[in-house]
Amino acid sequence: MALSWKLVIDTANAAALADFWAAALDYEVEDPSALIEQLLAAGQLPEQAVAEHRGRKNFRGYAAIRHPDDPFDQHSGVGRGRRLLFQDVPEAKSGKNRLHLDIHGEPGGLDALVSRLEGLGATRVAEIDKGPAGHWWVMRDPEGNEFCAV
């Protein structure tokens, strides 16, 4: 039986990076507001564990995005499919990522994809040309994490 998974990305600002990746992938930022309100009202979550971002309550230091077509729990807002979780960590990024995302654009639409990603805050690092195998761009998200636009 296949296992469920989510990709967890360490960040300096989980909410901001979730916004970037949601826009880059056309995913939805998860909204755990209802769950947080319930936990606060029941005294099961201290106020200092909550942060507000774009008018929504989030667990401080965490944010997640999910594919808009995948199922999610209506109560918690947590996705049950393709999902990225961003978590704040105290240390800065160091070195090259050992795991990265490839974002695939429409056929023949690499330039448009790269321009859109730059408009969201990504930066180009290097163009890779593999001849008949195609070419792509190595890019960085706003926190410096590498990914490829293909």
Secondary structure, DSSP 8 states (H G I E B T S, - for coil): ------EEEEES-HHHHHHHHHHHHT-EE---HHHHHHHHHTTSS-GGGEEEETTEEEETTEEEEE-TTS-B-TTT--BSSSEEEEEE-SS---S--SS--EE--STT-HHHHHHHHHHHT-EEEEEEE-GGG-EEEEEE-TT--EEEE-
